[in-house]
Amino acid sequence: MEQSLQRQSGVQKVVVSLRDGSVEITPKDDGSIDPAQLLKATYDSGVSVVEMDFTATGRIVKTASGGIALQVEPNRSFDIAPNDLSRPLDALADTATTVSVRGQLYTKAAGKKKPKGPLPPLKITILEVQK
Amino acid sequence: MKIGKWLLLAALAAPLAPIAQAQIKHVEMRVEGMT
């Protein structure tokens, strides 16, 4: 799994802890990394992902469905699930302000060993808005 | 006139410029089934 993740585009460093069951991935300086690809590569190597968190900086943009998303690259954004921490971000939508957030991108559905079919689109549950 | 041209060029190029500092800084996964 470690080698598979290391081969993914934009990955600089992968640190696996067998004891904690955690995998830490550091992107290259340009930050062009695709969490969905990392998730797929992990499942493809026979390991189940219980949870995926990330820290990212980006702009808040409005989505076609009326929600908000974090745009981390010109062509990559993640929808934000509304919660108490995401509400203040609504005011920043479509402005030039960048925000740093820590959020959860994926959690395995309870009881399921591996999701059937394609993995669902990643959505951010904001855990912390950093200054 | 020359300055006007540069301003126009900058305005047209601005949407193409990368978002300042926007990037994924760190990813962490909790996994099971690792041997």
Backbone of each chain as nested JSON, in Angstrom:
{
  "chains": [
    {"id": "A", "residues": [
      {"number": 1, "name": "MET", "atoms": {"N": [0.827, -1.196, 0.0], "CA": [0.0, 0.0, 0.0], "C": [0.878, 1.268, 0.0]}},
      {"number": 2, "name": "GLU", "atoms": {"N": [1.928, 1.23, 0.819], "CA": [2.809, 2.395, 0.922], "C": [3.409, 2.739, -0.441]}},
      {"number": 3, "name": "GLN", "atoms": {"N": [3.864, 1.675, -1.148], "CA": [4.477, 1.911, -2.467], "C": [3.444, 2.421, -3.464]}},
      {"number": 4, "name": "SER", "atoms": {"N": [2.239, 1.863, -3.358], "CA": [1.17, 2.272, -4.268], "C": [0.835, 3.752, -4.064]}},
      {"number": 5, "name": "LEU", "atoms": {"N": [0.777, 4.176, -2.813], "CA": [0.484, 5.585, -2.515], "C": [1.626, 6.493, -2.955]}},
      {"number": 6, "name": "GLN", "atoms": {"N": [2.836, 5.996, -2.746], "CA": [4.024, 6.791, -3.11], "C": [4.07, 7.075, -4.611]}},
      {"number": 7, "name": "ARG", "atoms": {"N": [3.479, 6.138, -5.385], "CA": [3.484, 6.3, -6.848], "C": [2.436, 7.295, -7.337]}},
      {"number": 8, "name": "GLN", "atoms": {"N": [1.484, 7.652, -6.48], "CA": [0.42, 8.556, -6.927], "C": [0.976, 9.948, -7.197]}},
      {"number": 9, "name": "SER", "atoms": {"N": [0.36, 10.607, -8.169], "CA": [0.873, 11.923, -8.553], "C": [0.724, 12.941, -7.425]}},
      {"number": 10, "name": "GLY", "atoms": {"N": [1.742, 13.734, -7.235], "CA": [1.716, 14.798, -6.235], "C": [2.133, 14.369, -4.838]}},
      {"number": 11, "name": "VAL", "atoms": {"N": [2.424, 13.063, -4.65], "CA": [2.776, 12.586, -3.309], "C": [4.275, 12.727, -3.081]}},
      {"number": 12, "name": "GLN", "atoms": {"N": [4.636, 13.386, -1.976], "CA": [6.053, 13.538, -1.651], "C": [6.496, 12.47, -0.652]}},
      {"number": 13, "name": "LYS", "atoms": {"N": [5.663, 12.247, 0.372], "CA": [6.091, 11.35, 1.451], "C": [4.891, 10.597, 2.019]}},
      {"number": 14, "name": "VAL", "atoms": {"N": [5.091, 9.308, 2.307], "CA": [4.043, 8.491, 2.93], "C": [4.624, 7.876, 4.192]}},
      {"number": 15, "name": "VAL", "atoms": {"N": [3.95, 8.075, 5.305], "CA": [4.402, 7.478, 6.567], "C": [3.28, 6.577, 7.085]}},
      {"number": 16, "name": "VAL", "atoms": {"N": [3.596, 5.276, 7.199], "CA": [2.595, 4.303, 7.644], "C": [2.926, 3.863, 9.058]}},
      {"number": 17, "name": "SER", "atoms": {"N": [1.932, 3.879, 9.921], "CA": [2.113, 3.361, 11.275], "C": [1.244, 2.12, 11.437]}},
      {"number": 18, "name": "LEU", "atoms": {"N": [1.903, 0.962, 11.493], "CA": [1.164, -0.297, 11.633], "C": [0.47, -0.362, 12.979]}},
      {"number": 19, "name": "ARG", "atoms": {"N": [1.114, 0.204, 13.99], "CA": [0.571, 0.136, 15.349], "C": [-0.747, 0.909, 15.464]}},
      {"number": 20, "name": "ASP", "atoms": {"N": [-0.757, 2.135, 14.889], "CA": [-1.965, 2.962, 14.992], "C": [-2.938, 2.743, 13.842]}},
      {"number": 21, "name": "GLY", "atoms": {"N": [-2.481, 2.061, 12.799], "CA": [-3.322, 1.92, 11.613], "C": [-3.531, 3.252, 10.924]}},
      {"number": 22, "name": "SER", "atoms": {"N": [-2.498, 4.101, 10.962], "CA": [-2.645, 5.412, 10.333], "C": [-1.658, 5.583, 9.178]}},
      {"number": 23, "name": "VAL", "atoms": {"N": [-2.062, 6.359, 8.219], "CA": [-1.222, 6.644, 7.064], "C": [-1.195, 8.16, 6.875]}},
      {"number": 24, "name": "GLU", "atoms": {"N": [-0.019, 8.734, 6.909], "CA": [0.108, 10.183, 6.719], "C": [0.751, 10.45, 5.366]}},
      {"number": 25, "name": "ILE", "atoms": {"N": [0.127, 11.321, 4.621], "CA": [0.62, 11.622, 3.276], "C": [0.944, 13.112, 3.175]}},
      {"number": 26, "name": "THR", "atoms": {"N": [2.166, 13.396, 2.784], "CA": [2.585, 14.783, 2.586], "C": [2.659, 15.053, 1.093]}},
      {"number": 27, "name": "PRO", "atoms": {"N": [1.889, 16.031, 0.599], "CA": [1.946, 16.347, -0.827], "C": [3.238, 17.073, -1.191]}},
      {"number": 28, "name": "LYS", "atoms": {"N": [3.549, 17.059, -2.473], "CA": [4.68, 17.85, -2.956], "C": [4.354, 19.329, -2.776]}},
      {"number": 29, "name": "ASP", "atoms": {"N": [5.362, 20.169, -2.953], "CA": [5.191, 21.598, -2.699], "C": [4.072, 22.239, -3.511]}},
      {"number": 30, "name": "ASP", "atoms": {"N": [3.837, 21.727, -4.726], "CA": [2.781, 22.34, -5.547], "C": [1.389, 21.93, -5.057]}},
      {"number": 31, "name": "GLY", "atoms": {"N": [1.338, 20.933, -4.174], "CA": [0.059, 20.558, -3.551], "C": [-0.945, 19.908, -4.48]}},
      {"number": 32, "name": "SER", "atoms": {"N": [-0.493, 19.521, -5.665], "CA": [-1.419, 18.943, -6.636], "C": [-1.61, 17.448, -6.378]}},
      {"number": 33, "name": "ILE", "atoms": {"N": [-2.511, 17.151, -5.462], "CA": [-2.717, 15.772, -5.022], "C": [-4.218, 15.488, -5.103]}},
      {"number": 34, "name": "ASP", "atoms": {"N": [-4.567, 14.254, -5.433], "CA": [-5.983, 13.925, -5.577], "C": [-6.396, 12.927, -4.487]}},
      {"number": 35, "name": "PRO", "atoms": {"N": [-7.1, 13.385, -3.442], "CA": [-7.488, 12.479, -2.356], "C": [-8.316, 11.286, -2.832]}},
      {"number": 36, "name": "ALA", "atoms": {"N": [-9.129, 11.48, -3.868], "CA": [-9.954, 10.37, -4.377], "C": [-9.058, 9.268, -4.939]}},
      {"number": 37, "name": "GLN", "atoms": {"N": [-7.965, 9.659, -5.594], "CA": [-7.013, 8.688, -6.135], "C": [-6.312, 7.94, -5.005]}},
      {"number": 38, "name": "LEU", "atoms": {"N": [-5.991, 8.673, -3.924], "CA": [-5.316, 8.049, -2.772], "C": [-6.242, 7.006, -2.135]}},
      {"number": 39, "name": "LEU", "atoms": {"N": [-7.521, 7.362, -2.04], "CA": [-8.515, 6.453, -1.455], "C": [-8.632, 5.186, -2.31]}},
      {"number": 40, "name": "LYS", "atoms": {"N": [-8.707, 5.395, -3.615], "CA": [-8.85, 4.263, -4.534], "C": [-7.6, 3.372, -4.481]}},
      {"number": 41, "name": "ALA", "atoms": {"N": [-6.426, 4.013, -4.48], "CA": [-5.17, 3.25, -4.463], "C": [-5.074, 2.415, -3.183]}},
      {"number": 42, "name": "THR", "atoms": {"N": [-5.572, 2.962, -2.08], "CA": [-5.517, 2.242, -0.805], "C": [-6.453, 1.026, -0.852]}},
      {"number": 43, "name": "TYR", "atoms": {"N": [-7.689, 1.248, -1.319], "CA": [-8.629, 0.127, -1.436], "C": [-8.113, -0.927, -2.409]}},
      {"number": 44, "name": "ASP", "atoms": {"N": [-7.516, -0.456, -3.517], "CA": [-7.005, -1.391, -4.526], "C": [-5.858, -2.243, -3.994]}},
      {"number": 45, "name": "SER", "atoms": {"N": [-5.172, -1.749, -2.954], "CA": [-4.077, -2.554, -2.398], "C": [-4.583, -3.461, -1.276]}},
      {"number": 46, "name": "GLY", "atoms": {"N": [-5.903, -3.563, -1.12], "CA": [-6.49, -4.534, -0.194], "C": [-6.662, -4.042, 1.226]}},
      {"number": 47, "name": "VAL", "atoms": {"N": [-6.549, -2.747, 1.425], "CA": [-6.685, -2.18, 2.77], "C": [-7.947, -1.318, 2.803]}},
      {"number": 48, "name": "SER", "atoms": {"N": [-8.714, -1.429, 3.902], "CA": [-9.94, -0.63, 4.027], "C": [-9.643, 0.704, 4.694]}},
      {"number": 49, "name": "VAL", "atoms": {"N": [-10.218, 1.747, 4.163], "CA": [-10.051, 3.075, 4.753], "C": [-11.233, 3.332, 5.682]}},
      {"number": 50, "name": "VAL", "atoms": {"N": [-10.933, 3.602, 6.941], "CA": [-11.979, 3.878, 7.92], "C": [-12.339, 5.362, 7.858]}},
      {"number": 51, "name": "GLU", "atoms": {"N": [-11.328, 6.17, 7.66], "CA": [-11.532, 7.617, 7.735], "C": [-10.41, 8.325, 6.973]}},
      {"number": 52, "name": "MET", "atoms": {"N": [-10.76, 9.412, 6.309], "CA": [-9.724, 10.211, 5.65], "C": [-9.919, 11.676, 6.034]}},
      {"number": 53, "name": "ASP", "atoms": {"N": [-8.891, 12.274, 6.615], "CA": [-8.927, 13.691, 6.993], "C": [-7.903, 14.442, 6.154]}},
      {"number": 54, "name": "PHE", "atoms": {"N": [-8.096, 15.732, 6.015], "CA": [-7.081, 16.521, 5.335], "C": [-7.047, 17.951, 5.841]}},
      {"number": 55, "name": "THR", "atoms": {"N": [-5.95, 18.595, 5.586], "CA": [-5.809, 20.021, 5.873], "C": [-5.533, 20.693, 4.539]}},
      {"number": 56, "name": "ALA", "atoms": {"N": [-6.29, 21.737, 4.267], "CA": [-6.126, 22.398, 2.966], "C": [-6.429, 23.877, 3.066]}},
      {"number": 57, "name": "THR", "atoms": {"N": [-5.848, 24.606, 2.139], "CA": [-6.121, 26.031, 2.01], "C": [-6.754, 26.263, 0.648]}},
      {"number": 58, "name": "GLY", "atoms": {"N": [-7.757, 27.091, 0.621], "CA": [-8.395, 27.379, -0.66], "C": [-9.418, 28.48, -0.541]}},
      {"number": 59, "name": "ARG", "atoms": {"N": [-10.129, 28.696, -1.634], "CA": [-11.184, 29.704, -1.669], "C": [-12.524, 29.022, -1.499]}},
      {"number": 60, "name": "ILE", "atoms": {"N": [-13.459, 29.743, -0.913], "CA": [-14.814, 29.23, -0.8], "C": [-15.585, 29.667, -2.047]}},
      {"number": 61, "name": "VAL", "atoms": {"N": [-16.213, 28.701, -2.694], "CA": [-16.995, 29.031, -3.895], "C": [-18.407, 28.464, -3.743]}},
      {"number": 62, "name": "LYS", "atoms": {"N": [-19.343, 29.09, -4.428], "CA": [-20.719, 28.597, -4.414], "C": [-20.851, 27.447, -5.406]}},
      {"number": 63, "name": "THR", "atoms": {"N": [-21.639, 26.458, -5.057], "CA": [-21.847, 25.338, -5.98], "C": [-23.165, 25.54, -6.728]}},
      {"number": 64, "name": "ALA", "atoms": {"N": [-23.329, 24.756, -7.787], "CA": [-24.549, 24.874, -8.602], "C": [-25.79, 24.543, -7.768]}},
      {"number": 65, "name": "SER", "atoms": {"N": [-25.611, 23.692, -6.754], "CA": [-26.769, 23.289, -5.941], "C": [-27.071, 24.278, -4.811]}},
      {"number": 66, "name": "GLY", "atoms": {"N": [-26.323, 25.385, -4.754], "CA": [-26.6, 26.406, -3.739], "C": [-25.779, 26.256, -2.471]}},
      {"number": 67, "name": "GLY", "atoms": {"N": [-24.955, 25.211, -2.404], "CA": [-24.088, 25.025, -1.241], "C": [-22.759, 25.731, -1.454]}},
      {"number": 68, "name": "ILE", "atoms": {"N": [-21.782, 25.377, -0.633], "CA": [-20.45, 25.945, -0.811], "C": [-19.422, 24.822, -0.961]}},
      {"number": 69, "name": "ALA", "atoms": {"N": [-18.298, 25.17, -1.55], "CA": [-17.222, 24.198, -1.757], "C": [-15.889, 24.878, -1.493]}},
      {"number": 70, "name": "LEU", "atoms": {"N": [-14.888, 24.064, -1.17], "CA": [-13.525, 24.584, -1.005], "C": [-12.77, 24.299, -2.29]}},
      {"number": 71, "name": "GLN", "atoms": {"N": [-12.323, 25.362, -2.944], "CA": [-11.565, 25.208, -4.191], "C": [-10.081, 25.229, -3.863]}},
      {"number": 72, "name": "VAL", "atoms": {"N": [-9.429, 24.087, -4.044], "CA": [-8.011, 23.994, -3.681], "C": [-7.094, 24.136, -4.888]}},
      {"number": 73, "name": "GLU", "atoms": {"N": [-7.665, 23.992, -6.063], "CA": [-6.94, 24.193, -7.312], "C": [-7.953, 24.75, -8.292]}},
      {"number": 74, "name": "PRO", "atoms": {"N": [-7.496, 25.387, -9.383], "CA": [-8.472, 25.957, -10.32], "C": [-9.518, 24.946, -10.788]}},
      {"number": 75, "name": "ASN", "atoms": {"N": [-9.115, 23.671, -10.901], "CA": [-10.075, 22.69, -11.403], "C": [-10.391, 21.597, -10.372]}},
      {"number": 76, "name": "ARG", "atoms": {"N": [-10.148, 21.878, -9.098], "CA": [-10.466, 20.868, -8.076], "C": [-11.091, 21.532, -6.859]}},
      {"number": 77, "name": "SER", "atoms": {"N": [-12.315, 21.104, -6.559], "CA": [-12.981, 21.632, -5.372], "C": [-13.765, 20.507, -4.711]}},
      {"number": 78, "name": "PHE", "atoms": {"N": [-14.024, 20.686, -3.428], "CA": [-14.746, 19.68, -2.649], "C": [-15.948, 20.346, -2.001]}},
      {"number": 79, "name": "ASP", "atoms": {"N": [-17.122, 19.748, -2.197], "CA": [-18.322, 20.277, -1.551], "C": [-18.153, 20.228, -0.039]}},
      {"number": 80, "name": "ILE", "atoms": {"N": [-18.723, 21.208, 0.633], "CA": [-18.646, 21.27, 2.095], "C": [-20.006, 20.903, 2.672]}},
      {"number": 81, "name": "ALA", "atoms": {"N": [-20.018, 19.9, 3.549], "CA": [-21.268, 19.519, 4.216], "C": [-21.594, 20.587, 5.251]}},
      {"number": 82, "name": "PRO", "atoms": {"N": [-22.838, 21.106, 5.239], "CA": [-23.154, 22.179, 6.194], "C": [-23.109, 21.698, 7.645]}},
      {"number": 83, "name": "ASN", "atoms": {"N": [-22.436, 22.444, 8.482], "CA": [-22.47, 22.226, 9.935], "C": [-22.181, 23.573, 10.615]}},
      {"number": 84, "name": "ASP", "atoms": {"N": [-22.121, 23.582, 11.936], "CA": [-21.932, 24.844, 12.664], "C": [-20.633, 25.549, 12.261]}},
      {"number": 85, "name": "LEU", "atoms": {"N": [-19.593, 24.751, 11.981], "CA": [-18.294, 25.346, 11.641], "C": [-18.26, 25.872, 10.211]}},
      {"number": 86, "name": "SER", "atoms": {"N": [-19.097, 25.322, 9.355], "CA": [-19.055, 25.758, 7.946], "C": [-19.908, 26.995, 7.703]}},
      {"number": 87, "name": "ARG", "atoms": {"N": [-20.864, 27.245, 8.588], "CA": [-21.793, 28.365, 8.359], "C": [-21.094, 29.725, 8.175]}},
      {"number": 88, "name": "PRO", "atoms": {"N": [-20.11, 30.069, 9.01], "CA": [-19.436, 31.373, 8.802], "C": [-18.724, 31.474, 7.449]}},
      {"number": 89, "name": "LEU", "atoms": {"N": [-18.443, 30.319, 6.836], "CA": [-17.73, 30.343, 5.55], "C": [-18.631, 30.782, 4.399]}},
      {"number": 90, "name": "ASP", "atoms": {"N": [-19.954, 30.697, 4.608], "CA": [-20.893, 31.124, 3.558], "C": [-20.611, 32.557, 3.102]}},
      {"number": 91, "name": "ALA", "atoms": {"N": [-20.258, 33.408, 4.065], "CA": [-20.033, 34.83, 3.762], "C": [-18.804, 35.044, 2.886]}},
      {"number": 92, "name": "LEU", "atoms": {"N": [-17.913, 34.046, 2.844], "CA": [-16.676, 34.193, 2.062], "C": [-16.822, 33.654, 0.64]}},
      {"number": 93, "name": "ALA", "atoms": {"N": [-18.014, 33.118, 0.337], "CA": [-18.21, 32.481, -0.973], "C": [-17.964, 33.466, -2.112]}},
      {"number": 94, "name": "ASP", "atoms": {"N": [-17.187, 32.984, -3.076], "CA": [-16.864, 33.756, -4.287], "C": [-16.124, 35.066, -4.008]}},
      {"number": 95, "name": "THR", "atoms": {"N": [-15.415, 35.134, -2.885], "CA": [-14.526, 36.271, -2.64], "C": [-13.09, 35.779, -2.852]}},
      {"number": 96, "name": "ALA", "atoms": {"N": [-12.138, 36.69, -2.795], "CA": [-10.736, 36.31, -3.015], "C": [-10.083, 35.761, -1.747]}},
      {"number": 97, "name": "THR", "atoms": {"N": [-10.824, 35.782, -0.635], "CA": [-10.257, 35.344, 0.652], "C": [-9.959, 33.849, 0.635]}},
      {"number": 98, "name": "THR", "atoms": {"N": [-8.753, 33.49, 1.111], "CA": [-8.443, 32.066, 1.243], "C": [-8.567, 31.662, 2.708]}},
      {"number": 99, "name": "VAL", "atoms": {"N": [-9.016, 30.435, 2.92], "CA": [-9.149, 29.92, 4.288], "C": [-8.434, 28.575, 4.389]}},
      {"number": 100, "name": "SER", "atoms": {"N": [-7.955, 28.282, 5.589], "CA": [-7.349, 26.976, 5.846], "C": [-8.299, 26.19, 6.727]}},
      {"number": 101, "name": "VAL", "atoms": {"N": [-8.584, 24.99, 6.317], "CA": [-9.504, 24.166, 7.107], "C": [-8.924, 22.768, 7.324]}},
      {"number": 102, "name": "ARG", "atoms": {"N": [-9.366, 22.158, 8.415], "CA": [-9.088, 20.737, 8.63], "C": [-10.449, 20.075, 8.529]}},
      {"number": 103, "name": "GLY", "atoms": {"N": [-10.53, 19.059, 7.733], "CA": [-11.835, 18.443, 7.549], "C": [-11.752, 16.958, 7.272]}},
      {"number": 104, "name": "GLN", "atoms": {"N": [-12.905, 16.33, 7.397], "CA": [-12.984, 14.901, 7.126], "C": [-13.565, 14.736, 5.72]}},
      {"number": 105, "name": "LEU", "atoms": {"N": [-12.851, 13.979, 4.894], "CA": [-13.275, 13.817, 3.503], "C": [-14.049, 12.519, 3.286]}},
      {"number": 106, "name": "TYR", "atoms": {"N": [-13.798, 11.542, 4.139], "CA": [-14.408, 10.226, 3.911], "C": [-14.494, 9.466, 5.224]}},
      {"number": 107, "name": "THR", "atoms": {"N": [-15.611, 8.819, 5.429], "CA": [-15.717, 7.84, 6.528], "C": [-16.412, 6.617, 5.973]}},
      {"number": 108, "name": "LYS", "atoms": {"N": [-15.916, 5.474, 6.377], "CA": [-16.492, 4.216, 5.898], "C": [-17.873, 4.037, 6.51]}},
      {"number": 109, "name": "ALA", "atoms": {"N": [-18.815, 3.609, 5.681], "CA": [-20.166, 3.354, 6.197], "C": [-20.102, 2.212, 7.209]}},
      {"number": 110, "name": "ALA", "atoms": {"N": [-20.853, 2.337, 8.293], "CA": [-20.807, 1.352, 9.369], "C": [-21.169, -0.035, 8.852]}},
      {"number": 111, "name": "GLY", "atoms": {"N": [-20.368, -1.012, 9.256], "CA": [-20.674, -2.402, 8.933], "C": [-20.145, -2.869, 7.585]}},
      {"number": 112, "name": "LYS", "atoms": {"N": [-19.952, -1.931, 6.665], "CA": [-19.514, -2.35, 5.328], "C": [-18.009, -2.566, 5.317]}},
      {"number": 113, "name": "LYS", "atoms": {"N": [-17.604, -3.682, 4.701], "CA": [-16.172, -3.95, 4.63], "C": [-15.545, -3.105, 3.516]}},
      {"number": 114, "name": "LYS", "atoms": {"N": [-16.156, -3.112, 2.371], "CA": [-15.648, -2.33, 1.247], "C": [-16.846, -1.769, 0.481]}},
      {"number": 115, "name": "PRO", "atoms": {"N": [-16.817, -0.492, 0.116], "CA": [-17.963, 0.041, -0.618], "C": [-18.135, -0.664, -1.958]}},
      {"number": 116, "name": "LYS", "atoms": {"N": [-19.406, -0.952, -2.278], "CA": [-19.67, -1.603, -3.579], "C": [-19.689, -0.533, -4.655]}},
      {"number": 117, "name": "GLY", "atoms": {"N": [-19.129, -0.869, -5.801], "CA": [-19.126, 0.067, -6.92], "C": [-18.156, 1.205, -6.686]}},
      {"number": 118, "name": "PRO", "atoms": {"N": [-18.322, 2.288, -7.473], "CA": [-17.372, 3.4, -7.341], "C": [-17.5, 4.094, -5.992]}},
      {"number": 119, "name": "LEU", "atoms": {"N": [-16.408, 4.646, -5.528], "CA": [-16.42, 5.353, -4.237], "C": [-17.251, 6.624, -4.375]}},
      {"number": 120, "name": "PRO", "atoms": {"N": [-17.968, 7.019, -3.322], "CA": [-18.8, 8.221, -3.416], "C": [-17.941, 9.466, -3.565]}},
      {"number": 121, "name": "PRO", "atoms": {"N": [-18.494, 10.55, -4.139], "CA": [-17.708, 11.787, -4.245], "C": [-17.329, 12.294, -2.855]}},
      {"number": 122, "name": "LEU", "atoms": {"N": [-16.124, 12.807, -2.735], "CA": [-15.648, 13.246, -1.431], "C": [-16.274, 14.587, -1.05]}},
      {"number": 123, "name": "LYS", "atoms": {"N": [-16.711, 14.666, 0.195], "CA": [-17.361, 15.871, 0.694], "C": [-16.696, 16.219, 2.025]}},
      {"number": 124, "name": "ILE", "atoms": {"N": [-16.454, 17.502, 2.257], "CA": [-15.749, 17.895, 3.484], "C": [-16.729, 18.122, 4.622]}},
      {"number": 125, "name": "THR", "atoms": {"N": [-16.463, 17.453, 5.739], "CA": [-17.108, 17.829, 6.987], "C": [-16.065, 18.636, 7.746]}},
      {"number": 126, "name": "ILE", "atoms": {"N": [-16.32, 19.926, 7.918], "CA": [-15.325, 20.798, 8.537], "C": [-15.151, 20.423, 10.017]}},
      {"number": 127, "name": "LEU", "atoms": {"N": [-13.894, 20.21, 10.415], "CA": [-13.581, 19.911, 11.812], "C": [-12.98, 21.13, 12.506]}},
      {"number": 128, "name": "GLU", "atoms": {"N": [-12.323, 21.967, 11.721], "CA": [-11.659, 23.139, 12.295], "C": [-11.394, 24.156, 11.184]}},
      {"number": 129, "name": "VAL", "atoms": {"N": [-11.683, 25.409, 11.463], "CA": [-11.307, 26.48, 10.532], "C": [-10.095, 27.159, 11.148]}},
      {"number": 130, "name": "GLN", "atoms": {"N": [-8.969, 27.083, 10.441], "CA": [-7.723, 27.637, 10.977], "C": [-7.547, 29.058, 10.482]}},
      {"number": 131, "name": "LYS", "atoms": {"N": [-6.855, 29.843, 11.265], "CA": [-6.628, 31.257, 10.88], "C": [-5.589, 31.322, 9.777]}}
    ]},
    {"id": "B", "residues": [
      {"number": 1, "name": "MET", "atoms": {"N": [-1.126, 55.309, -22.32], "CA": [-1.649, 54.305, -23.259], "C": [-1.001, 52.945, -23.01]}},
      {"number": 2, "name": "LYS", "atoms": {"N": [0.353, 52.982, -22.822], "CA": [1.091, 51.751, -22.587], "C": [0.642, 51.089, -21.276]}},
      {"number": 3, "name": "ILE", "atoms": {"N": [0.461, 51.934, -20.231], "CA": [0.03, 51.429, -18.93], "C": [-1.365, 50.809, -19.054]}},
      {"number": 4, "name": "GLY", "atoms": {"N": [-2.213, 51.453, -19.827], "CA": [-3.577, 50.941, -20.055], "C": [-3.544, 49.547, -20.65]}},
      {"number": 5, "name": "LYS", "atoms": {"N": [-2.63, 49.31, -21.591], "CA": [-2.5, 47.988, -22.228], "C": [-2.098, 46.931, -21.194]}},
      {"number": 6, "name": "TRP", "atoms": {"N": [-1.135, 47.313, -20.345], "CA": [-0.656, 46.367, -19.317], "C": [-1.76, 46.041, -18.321]}},
      {"number": 7, "name": "LEU", "atoms": {"N": [-2.538, 47.063, -17.951], "CA": [-3.643, 46.844, -17.01], "C": [-4.677, 45.9, -17.609]}},
      {"number": 8, "name": "LEU", "atoms": {"N": [-4.967, 46.101, -18.888], "CA": [-5.935, 45.245, -19.575], "C": [-5.433, 43.802, -19.621]}},
      {"number": 9, "name": "LEU", "atoms": {"N": [-4.147, 43.646, -19.928], "CA": [-3.534, 42.312, -19.993], "C": [-3.591, 41.625, -18.626]}},
      {"number": 10, "name": "ALA", "atoms": {"N": [-3.273, 42.383, -17.579], "CA": [-3.294, 41.827, -16.218], "C": [-4.71, 41.401, -15.839]}},
      {"number": 11, "name": "ALA", "atoms": {"N": [-5.696, 42.215, -16.21], "CA": [-7.089, 41.901, -15.882], "C": [-7.539, 40.635, -16.593]}},
      {"number": 12, "name": "LEU", "atoms": {"N": [-7.088, 40.468, -17.853], "CA": [-7.479, 39.277, -18.616], "C": [-6.794, 38.021, -18.093]}},
      {"number": 13, "name": "ALA", "atoms": {"N": [-5.544, 38.18, -17.618], "CA": [-4.77, 37.019, -17.174], "C": [-5.107, 36.605, -15.745]}},
      {"number": 14, "name": "ALA", "atoms": {"N": [-5.705, 37.482, -14.956], "CA": [-5.942, 37.204, -13.538], "C": [-6.722, 35.912, -13.281]}},
      {"number": 15, "name": "PRO", "atoms": {"N": [-7.806, 35.626, -14.024], "CA": [-8.547, 34.397, -13.744], "C": [-7.746, 33.137, -14.025]}},
      {"number": 16, "name": "LEU", "atoms": {"N": [-6.701, 33.246, -14.832], "CA": [-5.891, 32.069, -15.178], "C": [-4.796, 31.803, -14.149]}},
      {"number": 17, "name": "ALA", "atoms": {"N": [-4.52, 32.781, -13.325], "CA": [-3.441, 32.627, -12.345], "C": [-3.857, 31.651, -11.252]}},
      {"number": 18, "name": "PRO", "atoms": {"N": [-2.911, 30.846, -10.719], "CA": [-3.258, 29.926, -9.652], "C": [-3.736, 30.668, -8.413]}},
      {"number": 19, "name": "ILE", "atoms": {"N": [-4.617, 30.033, -7.649], "CA": [-5.131, 30.658, -6.44], "C": [-3.989, 30.77, -5.442]}},
      {"number": 20, "name": "ALA", "atoms": {"N": [-3.805, 31.963, -4.875], "CA": [-2.695, 32.185, -3.957], "C": [-2.75, 31.207, -2.793]}},
      {"number": 21, "name": "GLN", "atoms": {"N": [-1.695, 30.465, -2.618], "CA": [-1.504, 29.573, -1.474], "C": [-2.503, 28.422, -1.396]}},
      {"number": 22, "name": "ALA", "atoms": {"N": [-3.407, 28.324, -2.352], "CA": [-4.415, 27.269, -2.265], "C": [-3.774, 25.918, -2.542]}},
      {"number": 23, "name": "GLN", "atoms": {"N": [-3.903, 25.017, -1.627], "CA": [-3.372, 23.673, -1.838], "C": [-3.763, 22.746, -0.696]}},
      {"number": 24, "name": "ILE", "atoms": {"N": [-3.655, 21.459, -0.966], "CA": [-3.846, 20.469, 0.086], "C": [-2.506, 20.344, 0.792]}},
      {"number": 25, "name": "LYS", "atoms": {"N": [-2.524, 20.504, 2.106], "CA": [-1.256, 20.543, 2.85], "C": [-0.909, 19.187, 3.467]}},
      {"number": 26, "name": "HIS", "atoms": {"N": [-1.949, 18.411, 3.774], "CA": [-1.69, 17.183, 4.518], "C": [-2.907, 16.263, 4.39]}},
      {"number": 27, "name": "VAL", "atoms": {"N": [-2.661, 14.974, 4.242], "CA": [-3.757, 14.006, 4.206], "C": [-3.443, 12.906, 5.197]}},
      {"number": 28, "name": "GLU", "atoms": {"N": [-4.442, 12.495, 5.945], "CA": [-4.234, 11.42, 6.918], "C": [-5.377, 10.425, 6.809]}},
      {"number": 29, "name": "MET", "atoms": {"N": [-5.04, 9.152, 6.804], "CA": [-6.072, 8.121, 6.728], "C": [-5.947, 7.176, 7.922]}},
      {"number": 30, "name": "ARG", "atoms": {"N": [-7.083, 6.712, 8.387], "CA": [-7.097, 5.627, 9.369], "C": [-7.563, 4.403, 8.599]}},
      {"number": 31, "name": "VAL", "atoms": {"N": [-6.765, 3.349, 8.676], "CA": [-7.055, 2.186, 7.839], "C": [-7.155, 0.921, 8.684]}},
      {"number": 32, "name": "GLU", "atoms": {"N": [-7.754, -0.116, 8.097], "CA": [-7.765, -1.418, 8.76], "C": [-7.499, -2.493, 7.716]}},
      {"number": 33, "name": "GLY", "atoms": {"N": [-6.952, -3.605, 8.208], "CA": [-6.636, -4.692, 7.287], "C": [-5.215, -4.63, 6.771]}},
      {"number": 34, "name": "MET", "atoms": {"N": [-4.404, -3.798, 7.451], "CA": [-3.018, -3.636, 7.045], "C": [-2.176, -4.72, 7.722]}},
      {"number": 35, "name": "THR", "atoms": {"N": [-1.293, -5.36, 6.972], "CA": [-0.449, -6.405, 7.59], "C": [1.013, -5.982, 7.564]}}
    ]}
  ]
}
